[in-house]
C-alpha cells in the first residue's frame, strides 16, 4: 500500500509539473517571449523590464497560474516564507530611513519568527505596486504578502484581494475595501493631539503631512473634527502637504513662513516630520514650545530623547506586527481575516506643554 501511495504522489507531481510547463508555454506564446523570460518574470528577475513583467503577470493571473503554484506549495508544506514589502516613491528619491518603518520591520520579523516563518523583504516602486507585490506569490516563492502602507493604490490592492492572493496591509480602513487592513485609529489620534494643543491654549494649529495619502488624511480629519468641537474654523492655509522624508518638516515650516500665516502650534503626521520641523522653527527664531507647540505621530524611540522631548501619538507597533502576521496566516489557511483598527495613545512630553503633576515619559 505504501508503494502505491508513493506512486500516486509521483504521478500527481509529474502531472502538476507538466501542467505548469504547459501554462508557462501558453504565457510565453501569448506574451511573445521565450519560456525562459516567463520564468524570470515570475521570479521577479531584474533582467526582465517592468512592462514585460507586468504583461506576463497579467497573463499568469488570467490562466490561474499563481493559484496552482501556491496550492502545490501549501500541500507539500515546503514554503514558509512571507513577503514583506515597503513601497517607495521614485519622484521623491525616498530612502528607507524613517525610524517608524524600521521599527515596523523589526516587529514583523519578530512576529514571523515566533510563528516559524521567514521574511523576504523588498522595496518596490509605488507605480508598480500591483504587479511587483504579487510577483513573489505568483512564482511560488512566498505564501503571502504583508504590505506596509497603501500609498494611494487602494484599487490595485482590491484587485489582489479579488484574485484571492493572501495580502494584509498596514494602513487606513477605506470604503469598499476588499483586502484585510491593520492600522491605528488615525482619526482618534488626530483628535487626541489637537485636544491636547487646544487645552494648552493653542488655536492656530498647522498640520504637516500629505493628505493625498489615506493615513495622514485621516489624522487631518481628526484635527478638523476636534477644532469644530471647540468652535474653531480650520484654516486651509495652515495645512501643508509634505512627504515622509527628513526634509519634509523643514520644507513645510519654510512654506508656512513664506505664506505669512500666524500659527502657535504644529501637528505633524509623523515624528520625523515633527523633529525636522522643530529644527526649522529654531532656524526661524521660534521657540518650542513657548512660541509654537509641536506634536508628532508614531512615538519612535528617538522622540523620548529629542530636545525638547516630543509629545506624540503612539502607534502600538509591537501589537501591529503580531496582528498583521496573525491576519495573514488566517488568510493562508483559508479563514476570514477582518480588518483591525488598533487604539492610539497620546504620550505627553515637553514639546507641547506637559500636564501639571504628570510624570514625563
N, C-alpha and C positions, 0 to 999 in steps of 0.2 A: 504493500500500500504506500509506504513512504516513497518508493521509487516512482510510483505512478504520480504522486503529488509533485515530485520534483520534475518529472517530465512535463506535466501540465504547466508548471510555473515557467519552465524553459520555453515552452510553446507560446505562452502568453507574452513573455518578454520579447521573443522573436517577432511576434505579431505586432507588439507595440513599436518595436524598433522599425519594422517595415512600414508601419503607418506613419511614423514620424518622418522617415525618408521620403515617403510619397508626398506628404504635406509640404516638406521643405522644397521638393522639386516643383510642386504646384506654385508655391510662393515665388520661387526663382523665375518660373516661366511667366507668371503674371506681372512680376516687377521688372522683367527684362534684365535680370542679373544672374550671376552664377550661384550655385548652391553654396559655395564657399562664402560668398558675400552675404547670403542669407544667414548662414551660421554665425558669421562675425557680427552682423547686426543684432541678432537675437542675444548675443553675449555682450552687447554694448561696447564693441571694439571701437577704439578711436580711428581705426583705419577706414571706417565707413562714415561718409559725411552725413550730417544731420538730416538733410532732405531724403536721401536714400533710406536711411534707418527708419525715419518716420513712415515712409511708404511701405516698407517691409513689415513694420509692426502693425500697421493698419490691416494689411493683408493677413498676417498671422492671426490677429484678433477675429477677423471675419471667418477664418477657417477653424476657429476654436482651438488653435494650436496650443495656446498657453494653458487652457483648461486640461488638455490631455497630459502635458508635461507636468503641471502642478499636481494633478491627481496621482500620477505614477510616483512622484517623489514622496507624496504623503503615504501612499500604500506601502512603499518599500521602507519608510522610516529612515531615509538616507539624508534628508535635508533638515537641518536645524539652524538655519541662518535667516536672519531678518534684515531687510534693507532699511537703513535709517538715512533719510535724505534731508538736506537743508538747501533750499533754492537760493540763488543769488541773482542780483541784477547786474548785468554786464555794463549797462549805461552808467551806473554809479561807481563802477570798479570796486564793488564791495568785497572786503576780505572777511575771513572768519575770525573776527576779533572781539565781537560783542560778548562780554562775560556771561550774559544770560544764556546765550546759545551754547557756550562751552559747558556751563553748569547743567543744562538740559541734556547734552550729550552724555555727560558723566552719569546722570540719573538714569538714562535709558540703558547705558551699558551695564550698570549695576543691576537693574531690574531684569534685563535679559539674561545675565549671568546666573541670577538666582533661579531662573526657570530653565537653565540648561541650554540656552540659545546663544549663538554667536551673532555679532553685529557686523554688517557690511555697510560702512559709512561712505556716502558720496555727496558731492555738491553738484547741483545741476542748474543750468540757466533757466530762469522762470519762463522764458518763451518756449522752452522745450519740455515743460514740466510733464505734460500728459504722456508723451512717448518715452521720455527718458526715465520717468518714475516707474513705468510698467516694464521696462526692458529686462531688469534682472528677474522679475517674476515670470515674464513670458518665456525667458530662456531656461527657467527651472533652477536658477542659481539660488533663489530665496523663496521662502514660503509665504511671505507677507511684507508689507511696506508700512513704515511709520514716517510720516512727513511732518517736519517742523515748520509750520506756517502755511497759510493759504495763498498769500501773495496775489490776491485778486483773481485766482484761477478756479473759482467756485465751480463753473460748469465743467471744466476738464476733470475735476475731482469727482463730480457726479457721474461722468462718463465711466471713470474707472470703477466706481461702485456698481454701476449698472451692468458692467461686464463681470461682476462677481469677483473682482480682484480684491483680496483681503488688504484693505488700506485703512489706516487710522490716522487722523490729522490732529496736530496741536494747533488750535486756533479758536475762532469765534463761531458760535452757532448762528446759522443764517437761515432765511426762509427757503423752503423747498430743498432741503439738504438731504441727499441720499446717502452720503458717506458718514461714517462714525467720526465724531469730533470730540476731543477732550480739550478743555480750556478753562481759564479762570473767568470769574464773573466780572467782566470788564466794565459794565455799566455801574455795578455796585462799587467797583474800585475807583472809578472816576468820581462818583458821588462822595465816597469817603475822603478822598483827597481834597475836594472842593469844600465840603462841610468843615473840614479842619481849618482851611485857609479863611473861610468866612468867619468862623468862631474867633479867629485872631485878628479880625477887623479888616481883612483884605476884601476889596470889591472889584478891582480891575485885574482879573486873573487871565494871564496869557496861556494859551495851550500850544505846545510844541509836539508835532507828530503828523505823519502822513495820513490824513483822514480818508484817502482813497483805499487804504488797506482796512480790512474788517476790524481788527483788534483796536488800533488807535481810534477808529471811527466810533466804536462803542465807548471807549474811555472819554472821548469828547462829548458824546451824548450824555454820559453820567454827569460831566461838568455842567452842561447846559440845564439838565434837569435840577441839579442842586441850586444853580443860580435862580432858576424860575421859582423854586420853592421859597426863596427869600426875596422875591420881587426884584431881582437884578437882571437886567437885559444883557444877553450875550452879544458882545461886540465882535463882528466878523474880522475887524482889523487886529484883534488880539489872537486870532488863530493863524498859526504859521506852519505850513506843510514843510516837513524836512525828513530825510531818510534816517534810518537807524545806523548812522555812521558816526565816528568820532568827531568829525567836523560839523555834524548836524546841529548840535546845540549852539555852537559859536555862530554859524550862519544864521540861525533863527533869531538869536539876540541881535545880531547886526541888522537883520531885516526889521525888527521891532524899532530899533533906534532910528533907522532910515525912514520909517513911517511916521516917526514923531508922535506916537501914541503914548499916553500915560498908562503905566501899569505898576502894580505894587506886589504882584505875585506871579509865579510861573508854575504851571503843572506840566511836566514833561512826560511823554508816553513811554520813556524808559529811563533807567538810572544813568546810563551812558549819556543820553541827551541832557539830563539834569546836571551832571557833573561838568560837561563841557560848557553848558550854559552858565554855570556859576563862574567858571574861569573867564568867560567872555564878559559877564556882568562886572567883574572886578576890573577888567581892562577898560570898561566904560565908566569907571568910578562909582559903581553901585555896590553898596554893602549888602551882604546876605547874612542874616535875614532882616536887618534893620530897614533897609530901603526896599528890598524885594525878597519875599519869602519864596522858597523853592521846594516843590515836592516831586519826587521821581516815581518810577513804577518798576517793580521786579524784586527789589531787596537783594541785589547781588552782594557778594561778600565784601567788596570794597566800600559799600555805602556806609558801613559802620565805622570806617577808618578815614573817610574823606574829611576835609575841613572846609566848612563845618560839616559835622556828621549829618548824613542825608535822611530827612524824613521821606518815607516811600511807602508804596502799596506793595505788600508782599504777595508774590505768587508761590503757591506750595509746590516747588519743583520736584521734591522727592516723591510726593504723592502723585504728581503728574506723570512721572516716569513709570511708576507702578501701574497707574490707571491706563496709560497708553498701551503698555505691554499686555495687561490683562484683557483689554478690549480686542487687541489684535489676535491673541491666542483663541479667544472665543470665536472670532470670525473664521479663523483657520479650521476650527473644529466644527464649523457649520452652525454655530449658535448665533442668536441675535446679539448685537452689541449696540445698545442705545447710546446716544451722545451724553456726555457728562460735563457738568459745569461745577468747577471747584470754587470754594469760597476764597475771598481775598481778605486781607487784614492790613490796617494802617499801622505802620511802625513809626512812632513819633520820636524824632531826634531834633537836632539844633537848627537845621536849615529852614525850618518853617515855624519856629517858636514852640518850645516844649511845653507840655501842660504842667501847671503848678503841682508839685508834690508827686509827679510821675517819675519813676526811675528811667533813665535813658537806656536804650538797647543798642 
